[in-house]
Amino acid sequence: MKYLPILLFIAFFTGCQYVSLPSLKTSKEKNKPKLKEKPQPQKTPEKDDQAKNETKPDTKTRKTEKGMASYYGDKLHGNKTASGVPYDKNKKTAAHLTLPFGTKVEVRNVRTGQKTIVVINDRGPYKKTRIIDVSGAAAKELGMIQAGVVEVEISILDR
């Protein structure tokens, strides 16, 4: 009786699992035929190509955002960005408040239709009316140097 609490404790923490030992199998179980695995059908190149095409993001289903964009001035050239990389006005980069660093984004000027692809490497813009800040090189491709601020639509390409 004095070992009962110890036995209960052990039984509780070991889970009282039943283990089947091979030597305890009945003769019927020993003679049971084992099931063979069915061979997997070979994939044809046509099916592989279709599967690859289905997983590619469709431009119609990409996440897009519409709003105002501005661009970095030349005076910021060489300053560190939030990702730690110095800002280069000659590279097509951008700042976004929430997208991860390294995300590729297509930016399209709504008025002119001009577009470019930028890589997110900074945080901002901190003006609530804007959704993205682009580098000088990207601003030139978007035709926004004169205006300074333009309406854009951004589409996430790759994270």
N, C-alpha and C positions, 0 to 999 in steps of 0.2 A: 504494500500500500504506500510505502514511503517513496517508491520510485514512479508512481503513477503521474505526478505532476511533471517529472522530467520526461517521461515517455510521451505525454501529451504535448509538451513543448517541442520536442524533436519531431513528432508527427505533424504538428501544425506548421513548422517552418520548413520541413522537407517537402511538403505538399502531398504527402501520402500517395505518391505516384506508383502505379503498378508497372513493373518492368517485365516484359515477356522475355524469358530466356529461351534460346534456340533449342536446348535439350528438352524443354517441356512441351514442344509442339507434338500434336497428335500425328499419327501415321497418315491421315487424310491430308493434313496441311503440308506434310513433307512431300507427298506425291502430286500436289497441285501443279499443273503446268504454269510456267511463268508466261505472262503476256508479252508479246513482242511489240516494240514501238513501231508505229506506222512511219514509213519514210516521208519526209517533208517534200512537197512538190517543188521541182526546180523552178526558179523564177526566170522568166524570159527577159531579154533586154528591153522589150517593149513595155512590159509591166513595170520594170525598174524605172524607166524614163517617166512613165505616168505617175508613179509614186513620188519621184523627185519633184515633178512639176506641181503636184498637189500641195507639197509642203512649202513651196516658195510663197512669200507674201505677195498677195495681189495688190496692185497699186490702188484699187478701189477700196480695199479693206484696211489700208494703212491708217494709223492714228494721225489725224491732222488737227491743226490748231490755227485759228485765224486771229490776227491782231496787228498791232503796230510794231515796227522794228526800227531801231536806230543803229548807228555804227560807232565804233571806237575812233576817237580822234588820234592824229599822229603823235600827239604829246605823250600818249600812253605806251608807245613803242618801247619794248625792252622791260617794262614793268612785269612783275610776276603775276600770273593769273592764279585763281583759286586752286587749280590743279598743280601748281608749282612750276609750270612751264612759262618762260618769259613770253609776253605777247609779241607776236610778229605781225606787223601790218600787211606783210606780203603773203601770208598764208591764209587760207580760207578756214577760219575758226569762228566760234561764236560763244556767247554766254547765254545760259538758260537757268532758270531758278531750280528746276527739279530733275531734268534729264541727267542720267549718269555721264561722267566724263568719258569721252571716247565714242559717244553716240553720234552716228552720222545722220544728218538731217538735210532734207531738201528744202530750200527756202525759195518761194516764188513771189515775185512782185505782182500783186493783184492787178494793178493798173496797166503795167506794160507786158506782163507775161514772162519777163526775164527770170531765169532761175539759176541757182547754183547749189552745190552740195558743200556743207560745212561740217566740221567736227566740233563737238561741244568740249571746251577745255576751261570754262570759267563759269562763275555764278553771276547772275544778274538777268535782266536789268532790274534795278530797284525802284523804278518808276512804275506805279501800278498800271498805267495805261499802255505799257509795252510788254511784249512777250519774248523778245529776243534782241540781243545786241550782236551785230556781226562785225568782223574785222574789215579793215580798209579794202583789202583785195576782194572780199565777198561783196562789199558795198558797191564797188566798181562794176562787178558782174551783174548786180541787180539794178544798176542804173539809178542809185539813190544818193549819189554824192551831192548833187545840187539841192535836193529836197531835204536831206538829213534824216527825216522820218517818213516812212512809207508803210502802207498797209501790205501785209504779207500773209501767205499761208505756208505753214511749215508741216512737213510730213516726215515722220520718223522712218528711216531706212534700215538702220542696223544698230543694235545695242551691243 
